Amino acid sequence: MSLKLILLIYFGLRNWKIVESRLRKRELVTCRKIFSVLMNKYTKKSLTSIGLYIKSDHSTILHYKKKHKDLYEISNEYRYDFNYV
């Protein structure tokens, strides 16, 4: 099962296009953040190529990585979502 499909099911989203959109709903941002962090951790893809999956640039992926570290330590909800996926 692909990471995209797992995240779509977990967050209850209909398709990946909504994740690629510019909407800033919390569940969409969390989905993008988790996708970016896991892709960076488990693949050898560049930040730019990871950004193409979610229609963002490499600086957004860097931002997600930094925010992940902070949120993982502080937010029980985010930590639960990340560990569950």
Secondary structure, 3 states (H helix, E strand, C coil): CCHHHHHHHHHCCCCHHHHHCCCCCHHHHHHHHHHHHHHHHHCCCCHHHHHHHCCCCHHHHHHHHHHHHHHHHHCHHHHHHHHHC
